[in-house]
Amino acid sequence: MRKGFIGLGHLGKAMATRLIDCGHELGVYNRTPEKARDLKAVVFDSPRYLAEHSDLICICLSDSRAVMSLFDGPDGFMSLDICGKIMVDFSTHQHSQVEKIYALFKQQGALYLECPVLGSVVPALQGNLTLVAGGDAKAFEKAKSLLSDLSQTLFFLDKPGQATTIKLLNNMILASLMISLTEALAFGESSGMGKDTILDILSQGAGGSIILNAKKNKLLTEDFTAHFSNALLYKDLTCARDMAQDLGKILFSNDFARDIYAKTFEKGHEDDDFSGIYKLFKESKEGV
């Protein structure tokens, strides 16, 4: 089966690298082709050309608008006969857009699998992601071996949109937990305690979590080079808010976290790793 990968941002490139390391021969496309230079892969100059030479196409882009932009125009997928092709979409979507994408592929006789990612760059390189696949069971079975090379844990939900729902719920918790951890850290430091002492003790108490383990070194060194940026987390919190509004619900903790992450744009920190929310609490004397 010929495989293609579109989207070589931080996460996408890590996933493509992992697949190549596992022996998958990939064709790749990225809007900025320079990001593909160090990959042992065939680089295509358009989504259409990649899709023409691929049976299974992976996508990892920032949002629904970016994914939809792949479909239209002379360089888009839909200018091809894509009947029988499989699309595995690792992007995080607006929930309202997911069923539209399913319908679009169904009309073309192609298979679509939403497969949002729980995890970031380091677990992607190690094949330790958690993947939540959803929708088309046939697509899942055909893509399962590839997904297994990327993941330590793999779930399948058969109703379209459920995988996207879970991803948004996960990132709502992710944001709230990081806010609590970093505010506690900054407050503890202001009382005169050392950062390493605080984190060591919290990791053995209520703060102990996958998130703290993954971000402890970034918090210690204050190297907030992005694996998953403040801006992208803010986008996902906005997607969760929009979904809640569509359902007539209010997500109190989500909306609070969204307001906090919005402040990273005001401070010019939006491109930092989401653990860099710590800087807001450390720099603030009167609270954010």
C-alpha positions in Angstrom: 0.0 0.0 0.0 1.4 3.4 -1.0 1.4 5.9 1.8 1.5 9.7 1.9 1.8 12.2 4.8 0.6 15.8 4.6 1.6 18.3 7.3 5.1 18.5 8.8 4.6 20.8 11.8 6.1 19.8 15.1 3.8 16.8 15.6 3.3 15.8 12.0 7.0 15.7 11.3 7.6 13.6 14.5 4.9 11.2 13.3 6.3 11.0 9.8 9.8 10.4 11.2 8.5 7.6 13.4 6.7 5.9 10.4 9.9 6.1 8.3 11.9 4.7 11.2 9.4 1.8 11.4 10.0 1.0 7.7 7.1 2.7 6.0 8.0 4.3 2.7 6.3 7.7 2.6 5.6 10.4 0.2 5.2 13.7 1.9 3.8 17.2 1.2 4.2 20.4 3.3 3.3 23.9 2.3 6.9 24.8 3.3 8.9 22.1 1.5 12.1 22.9 3.5 10.6 21.0 6.5 10.9 17.8 4.5 14.6 18.1 3.6 15.9 15.8 6.3 13.3 13.1 5.9 14.0 10.0 3.9 10.8 10.4 1.9 9.6 11.4 -1.6 8.6 15.1 -1.5 5.5 16.0 -3.6 4.8 19.6 -4.7 1.0 19.5 -4.3 -1.7 17.6 -2.3 -3.2 16.4 -5.5 0.1 14.9 -6.8 0.6 13.1 -3.4 -2.9 11.8 -3.4 -2.5 10.5 -6.9 0.5 8.4 -5.9 -0.9 7.2 -2.5 -3.5 4.7 -1.4 -3.5 5.8 2.2 -3.1 9.5 3.0 -2.3 10.8 6.5 -3.1 14.4 7.4 -1.8 16.3 10.4 -2.8 20.0 10.1 -3.8 22.7 12.5 -7.5 23.0 12.1 -10.6 22.2 9.9 -10.0 25.1 7.6 -6.5 23.9 6.8 -7.7 20.4 6.1 -10.6 21.6 3.9 -8.2 23.7 1.9 -6.6 20.4 0.6 -9.8 19.4 -1.1 -10.6 22.2 -3.5 -8.9 23.8 -6.5 -6.7 22.3 -9.2 -4.2 21.1 -6.7 -6.8 19.6 -4.3 -7.8 16.0 -3.7 -11.3 16.4 -5.2 -9.9 17.1 -8.6 -8.9 13.5 -8.6 -10.8 10.2 -8.7 -10.1 9.2 -5.0 -12.5 6.2 -5.0 -11.0 3.5 -2.7 -8.4 5.7 -1.1 -8.1 5.9 2.7 -7.8 9.2 4.5 -6.4 9.1 8.1 -6.8 12.5 9.6 -4.8 13.3 12.8 -5.9 16.9 12.8 -8.1 18.4 15.6 -11.3 19.6 14.1 -14.3 21.9 14.7 -16.8 19.2 15.7 -19.4 20.7 13.4 -17.1 20.1 10.4 -16.4 16.4 11.0 -19.6 15.0 9.5 -19.2 17.2 6.5 -15.8 15.7 5.8 -17.2 12.2 6.2 -20.0 13.0 3.7 -17.5 14.5 1.2 -15.4 11.4 1.2 -18.4 9.1 1.0 -19.7 10.9 -2.0 -16.3 10.1 -3.7 -16.3 6.5 -2.7 -13.3 7.0 -0.4 -12.8 6.0 3.2 -12.3 8.6 6.0 -11.0 8.0 9.5 -10.8 10.8 12.1 -7.9 10.0 14.4 -7.0 12.8 16.7 -3.8 12.5 18.7 -3.4 12.5 22.5 0.3 13.2 23.0 3.0 15.4 21.5 6.4 15.3 19.9 8.4 13.1 22.2 5.9 10.3 22.5 5.3 10.6 18.7 9.0 9.9 18.0 8.9 7.0 20.4 5.6 5.4 19.1 4.0 6.1 22.5 1.0 8.2 21.4 -2.6 7.5 22.3 -4.7 7.6 19.2 -8.5 7.7 19.1 -9.7 6.6 15.7 -13.3 7.1 14.8 -15.8 6.5 12.0 -15.1 4.0 9.3 -14.4 0.5 10.5 -13.0 -0.6 7.1 -10.6 2.3 7.1 -9.6 1.5 10.7 -8.7 -2.2 9.8 -6.7 -1.2 6.8 -4.8 1.5 8.7 -4.4 -0.4 12.0 -0.8 -1.6 11.5 0.4 2.0 10.6 -1.5 3.4 13.6 0.0 0.7 15.9 3.5 1.9 14.9 2.6 5.3 16.2 0.7 4.4 19.4 1.1 2.7 22.7 -2.7 2.8 23.1 -5.2 2.7 20.3 -9.0 3.2 20.6 -11.7 2.9 18.0 -15.1 4.7 18.2 -17.6 3.8 15.5 -19.8 7.0 15.5 -18.5 9.9 13.5 -17.5 12.9 15.7 -16.9 10.9 18.9 -13.1 10.8 18.5 -13.1 14.6 18.0 -15.2 15.0 21.1 -12.8 13.0 23.2 -9.8 15.0 21.9 -11.5 18.2 22.9 -12.3 16.9 26.3 -8.8 15.7 26.8 -7.4 19.1 25.9 -9.8 20.8 28.2 -8.3 18.8 31.0 -4.8 19.3 29.7 -5.2 23.1 29.8 -6.8 23.2 33.3 -4.2 20.9 34.8 -1.3 22.9 33.3 -2.8 26.2 34.7 -3.1 24.6 38.2 0.4 23.2 38.1 2.1 26.3 36.9 0.2 28.7 39.1 1.1 26.5 42.1 4.7 26.4 41.0 5.0 30.2 40.6 3.2 30.8 43.9 5.5 28.3 45.7 8.6 30.0 44.3 7.3 33.4 45.5 7.2 31.9 49.0 10.9 31.2 48.8 10.9 27.5 47.9 13.1 26.1 45.1 11.5 25.1 41.8 13.1 21.6 41.8 11.9 21.0 45.3 8.3 22.0 44.5 8.1 19.9 41.4 9.7 16.9 43.1 7.2 16.9 45.9 4.1 17.8 43.8 5.0 14.9 41.5 4.5 12.5 44.4 1.3 14.2 45.5 -1.8 15.6 43.9 0.2 17.0 41.0 1.6 13.7 40.0 0.5 13.1 36.4 1.6 12.3 32.9 1.5 16.0 32.1 3.9 17.0 34.9 6.3 14.1 34.0 6.3 15.2 30.4 6.8 18.9 31.1 8.9 18.9 34.2 12.1 19.6 32.4 10.6 22.5 30.4 9.4 24.0 33.7 12.8 23.5 35.3 14.9 24.9 32.4 12.2 27.4 31.2 12.9 26.3 27.6 9.5 26.6 26.2 10.3 25.7 22.6 7.0 24.5 21.4 6.0 20.8 21.1 2.3 21.9 21.4 1.9 25.6 21.4 -0.3 28.0 23.5 -2.0 29.1 20.3 -3.0 25.5 19.3 -4.3 24.7 22.7 -6.3 28.0 22.7 -7.7 26.9 19.3 -8.8 23.6 20.7 -10.4 25.2 23.8 -12.3 27.4 21.3 -13.5 24.3 19.4 -14.7 22.9 22.7 -16.6 26.1 23.5 -18.2 26.1 20.1 -19.3 22.5 20.4 -20.8 23.3 23.8 -22.7 26.2 22.4 -24.1 24.0 19.6 -25.3 21.6 22.3 -26.7 24.4 24.5 -24.2 23.7 27.2 -21.6 25.7 29.2 -18.1 24.4 29.9 -17.1 26.4 32.9 -13.5 25.1 33.4 -12.9 25.1 29.6 -14.0 28.8 29.3 -11.9 29.8 32.3 -8.8 28.0 30.8 -9.5 29.6 27.4 -9.5 33.1 29.0 -6.1 32.4 30.6 -4.6 31.0 27.4 -5.9 34.0 25.5 -3.5 36.2 27.5 -0.5 34.5 25.9 -1.4 36.4 22.7 -1.4 39.7 24.7 2.0 38.9 26.1 3.5 37.6 22.8 3.9 34.1 24.2 1.4 32.4 21.8 4.1 30.4 20.0 5.6 29.0 23.2 4.9 25.5 24.4 1.6 25.4 26.3 3.6 24.7 29.5 4.9 28.2 29.0 1.7 29.5 30.6 4.0 29.4 33.7 5.5 32.7 32.5 2.2 34.5 32.9 2.1 33.5 36.6 5.8 34.0 37.2 5.8 37.5 35.6 2.5 38.6 37.2 2.5 40.4 40.6 -1.2 40.8 40.8 -2.5 37.6 39.1 -3.4 37.1 35.4 
